[in-house]
Amino acid sequence: MKSTFIIAAFIMTAFLISCGGNENKTLTHDDHQMMDVAEALDVEVDNKIDPICEMEMKAGMVKDTIHYNESIYGFCSKSCKETFAKAPEDYLDKM
């Protein structure tokens, strides 16, 4: 019984700290570092802020990009890019 509780608590914790687990959570740079270990891209992007998590896109922070409406948008993680790709118009106002 105790081990079932521990496993359930672990699963709930993992769900709550994941990027998709809480749409309203503002993720920090450290959160994204743990979620996405992709190499930073040496590319110029048209946005200064990741429209999903609102992280500033400084040099060395861009991990993924998408071409949309003749612009190249940078993201701090693959998960932020995928969220944007589902409904880009919902996030363009944040930039």
trRosetta pair geometry for C-beta under 8 A, 3 or more apart (Angstrom, degrees):
i j d omega theta_ij theta_ji phi_ij phi_ji
1 4 5.8 -53 -153 31 31 113
1 5 6.8 31 150 -17 63 104
2 5 5.7 -54 -154 35 35 113
2 6 6.5 34 150 -19 67 105
3 6 5.5 -51 -146 36 36 113
3 7 6.3 37 155 -19 67 104
4 7 5.9 -53 -146 37 30 110
4 8 6.2 30 154 -18 64 109
5 8 5.8 -57 -146 39 29 111
5 9 6.2 30 155 -20 65 107
6 9 5.7 -53 -146 36 29 112
6 10 6.4 32 153 -21 63 106
7 10 5.7 -54 -149 34 31 113
7 11 6.4 29 154 -17 65 106
8 11 5.8 -55 -147 37 31 110
8 12 6.3 29 155 -17 65 108
9 12 5.8 -56 -146 38 30 110
9 13 6.3 31 155 -20 64 107
10 13 5.8 -56 -148 36 28 111
10 14 6.3 28 155 -18 64 107
11 14 5.8 -54 -147 37 30 111
11 15 6.3 31 153 -20 64 107
12 15 5.6 -55 -148 36 31 113
12 16 6.3 29 156 -19 65 108
13 16 5.9 -58 -147 36 29 109
13 17 6.5 10 163 -5 65 110
14 17 6.5 -68 -145 44 26 97
14 18 6.4 36 157 -37 64 106
15 18 6.0 -52 -149 17 28 115
15 21 4.6 146 163 -121 60 128
16 21 5.2 -162 -113 142 16 143
16 22 6.3 34 -156 -33 59 120
17 21 6.7 35 43 46 22 148
17 31 7.4 -146 -179 -136 88 104
18 21 4.1 104 59 -19 86 112
18 35 7.3 116 -145 -110 63 119
19 27 6.3 -12 -112 -69 85 152
19 31 7.4 129 -78 148 83 113
19 32 7.7 60 -82 -98 123 71
19 35 5.7 64 -30 -135 115 165
19 53 7.9 -69 -138 -73 108 123
19 77 7.1 -152 -75 91 160 150
19 79 4.5 102 82 127 156 153
19 80 7.4 -103 -167 -57 146 69
19 83 8.0 -120 146 -39 118 134
20 23 7.8 4 -157 -73 43 70
20 79 6.8 -119 -44 -162 91 127
21 25 7.7 11 83 11 83 140
22 25 4.0 66 99 -17 117 115
26 53 6.6 116 -157 -164 58 74
26 54 6.7 -39 -140 47 103 117
27 31 4.1 -123 -165 82 94 143
27 32 5.9 100 139 -47 126 88
27 53 4.5 -52 49 -140 102 131
27 55 7.4 -49 88 -48 87 116
28 31 4.8 110 52 -1 69 100
28 32 7.4 -140 97 2 42 85
28 55 7.9 109 -162 -96 28 113
29 32 5.9 -61 -155 41 34 107
29 33 6.3 41 148 -27 68 104
29 55 6.1 125 -79 -140 76 131
29 61 7.7 -75 -127 -132 112 112
29 76 7.3 -118 -121 -159 67 145
30 33 5.4 -47 -144 30 35 117
30 34 6.7 32 157 -16 64 101
31 34 6.2 -61 -159 35 29 106
31 35 6.4 17 151 -13 65 113
32 35 5.5 -60 -141 42 37 108
32 36 5.8 -27 179 34 74 105
32 53 6.9 -172 -62 57 126 172
32 55 6.9 -54 -9 -38 152 164
32 63 7.8 -167 162 0 118 147
32 76 4.8 -2 180 133 164 119
32 77 4.8 -141 -154 -43 104 125
32 80 7.6 -10 -119 -26 125 123
33 36 7.5 -84 -127 60 15 65
33 37 7.5 54 -178 -94 55 63
35 77 5.8 18 95 -140 114 154
35 79 6.3 -49 148 7 135 137
36 63 5.7 95 132 151 131 164
36 76 7.5 137 60 132 138 68
36 77 3.7 164 2 -135 156 100
36 78 5.6 168 -123 13 130 85
36 79 6.7 -142 -57 4 124 95
38 63 4.6 108 79 -168 116 107
38 64 6.8 48 87 -51 161 91
38 77 7.5 140 26 -134 116 57
38 78 6.5 108 -20 -35 144 104
39 63 7.6 149 84 -133 29 76
40 60 4.6 28 158 -164 168 53
40 61 6.5 15 -128 -29 121 7
40 62 6.1 91 -163 63 80 56
40 63 6.1 -65 -106 -84 51 63
41 62 4.8 -67 53 106 97 101
41 63 6.7 138 -7 -130 94 16
41 64 7.4 125 -16 -74 133 21
41 65 6.6 -88 68 -23 165 110
41 74 7.5 -150 61 -131 121 110
43 62 6.1 -105 58 104 94 149
43 65 6.1 -68 99 -45 153 148
43 72 7.2 -102 154 144 120 142
43 74 7.0 167 89 -92 106 116
44 72 7.5 88 98 77 61 131
45 57 6.2 -62 65 150 132 152
45 62 5.9 160 -18 -105 134 145
45 65 6.2 -153 -97 -116 115 112
45 72 5.2 -117 -127 111 66 90
45 73 6.0 65 -169 -153 116 19
45 74 3.4 -111 -48 -22 169 109
46 71 4.2 -76 35 -165 161 106
46 72 5.6 128 -7 58 97 59
46 73 6.3 -54 54 -81 94 56
47 50 7.4 110 118 -87 130 28
47 51 6.6 -71 -160 -39 158 94
47 57 6.1 85 103 13 81 149
47 71 7.7 84 -37 155 86 127
47 73 5.0 33 -2 -135 127 79
47 74 6.1 -153 58 37 96 78
47 95 4.8 -76 -129 -133 108 131
48 56 6.7 -25 155 -148 78 74
48 57 5.8 -164 -173 44 28 98
48 95 7.3 134 36 -156 72 85
49 54 5.6 -5 175 -151 119 54
49 55 6.9 157 -158 76 69 31
49 56 5.8 -42 -103 -103 73 46
49 57 6.3 -156 -88 -5 16 92
49 94 6.8 -113 101 140 121 93
49 95 6.1 -174 58 -115 93 66
50 53 5.2 5 100 51 126 82
50 54 6.3 -96 72 -38 77 8
50 55 4.5 16 24 49 123 82
50 56 7.9 -66 2 -14 83 7
50 57 6.0 128 -46 -61 73 98
50 74 7.2 -82 -91 106 77 71
50 75 5.3 88 -133 -134 105 57
50 76 4.9 -55 -68 -9 155 98
50 80 5.5 -12 -179 171 124 155
51 54 7.4 22 -146 -76 19 56
51 73 7.1 -28 -1 -167 118 135
51 80 7.9 142 61 175 63 107
51 84 6.0 93 70 -105 115 118
51 91 3.8 100 144 162 128 114
51 92 6.9 -18 -130 -83 154 26
51 94 4.4 129 -145 73 80 122
51 95 5.4 -50 -84 -50 106 96
52 75 6.8 32 17 -135 120 110
52 80 3.9 -172 49 -149 143 91
52 83 5.0 95 -119 80 137 131
52 84 5.7 -102 -53 -53 110 92
52 91 6.4 -24 -71 -130 60 146
53 76 6.4 -66 50 38 130 130
53 77 8.0 49 -3 23 140 109
53 80 5.7 -77 -6 -102 103 128
54 94 6.6 -106 -90 179 90 126
55 61 7.0 -152 133 175 115 135
55 76 4.8 15 68 -39 143 149
56 61 7.2 74 102 61 63 174
57 61 5.4 -162 -147 85 48 122
57 62 5.8 46 -160 -69 105 88
57 74 5.0 113 -148 88 144 124
57 76 7.3 -138 -98 -62 78 83
58 61 4.9 85 55 -10 67 128
61 74 7.7 94 96 142 84 129
61 76 5.8 -39 166 -109 93 88
62 65 6.6 25 178 -63 120 93
62 74 3.8 -58 -121 -163 116 129
62 75 7.1 79 -146 49 69 33
62 76 7.4 -86 -111 -90 32 43
63 75 6.5 -65 58 97 82 70
63 76 5.7 49 12 177 111 30
63 77 5.4 17 67 -92 143 33
63 78 6.9 -86 121 -39 114 64
64 74 7.5 141 81 -157 42 56
64 75 4.8 -25 70 63 89 105
64 77 6.8 7 13 142 117 17
64 78 5.1 110 -40 -90 155 56
64 80 7.6 159 57 65 117 88
64 81 4.3 -77 109 -36 130 148
65 72 5.5 3 -175 -178 127 96
65 73 6.4 154 -155 79 70 46
65 74 5.3 -33 -98 -98 85 59
65 75 7.0 175 -87 14 33 82
65 81 7.3 -11 22 -113 2 130
66 72 7.5 165 80 -152 34 55
66 73 5.3 -15 59 59 84 98
66 75 7.3 37 -3 -14 98 119
66 81 5.6 151 -36 -156 114 100
66 84 6.4 -173 28 98 150 124
66 85 6.0 -159 -118 -79 157 96
66 88 7.9 -143 112 -95 141 124
67 70 7.9 8 -178 -111 90 14
67 71 7.3 167 -152 83 55 37
67 72 5.5 -27 -98 -98 70 71
67 73 7.9 171 -92 17 21 75
68 71 6.1 -27 72 62 65 85
68 73 6.1 -12 31 1 109 119
68 88 5.3 -160 -168 -140 158 162
69 88 7.8 179 -9 132 111 145
73 84 6.9 -138 111 157 145 159
73 95 7.8 -98 -124 -79 113 154
75 78 7.6 119 102 -86 128 17
75 80 4.1 -177 -168 93 119 112
75 81 4.2 -162 36 -61 158 81
75 84 6.7 -144 -81 3 134 139
76 80 5.8 60 48 14 75 152
77 80 4.9 101 59 4 80 98
77 81 7.2 -141 100 -2 47 87
78 81 5.5 -55 -152 37 36 114
78 82 6.2 36 152 -21 69 106
79 82 5.7 -52 -145 36 33 112
79 83 6.5 36 154 -21 64 103
80 83 5.7 -52 -149 34 32 112
80 84 6.4 33 153 -18 64 106
81 84 5.7 -57 -151 37 31 112
81 85 6.2 34 153 -25 66 108
82 85 5.6 -50 -144 32 32 116
82 86 7.0 40 155 -28 61 99
83 86 6.1 -51 -161 21 32 114
83 91 7.9 98 121 -54 93 148
84 87 7.7 -111 -165 64 29 51
84 88 5.6 46 170 -101 78 71
84 91 5.5 -83 -122 47 83 156
85 88 6.8 8 -115 -56 24 94
87 90 4.2 26 129 6 113 122
87 91 7.1 115 101 -10 78 94
88 91 6.2 -78 -159 44 40 99
88 92 6.3 52 154 -47 77 100
89 92 5.9 -37 -140 6 35 118
91 94 5.4 -42 -171 20 66 119
91 95 7.6 59 142 -21 77 96
92 95 6.1 -55 -164 26 46 109
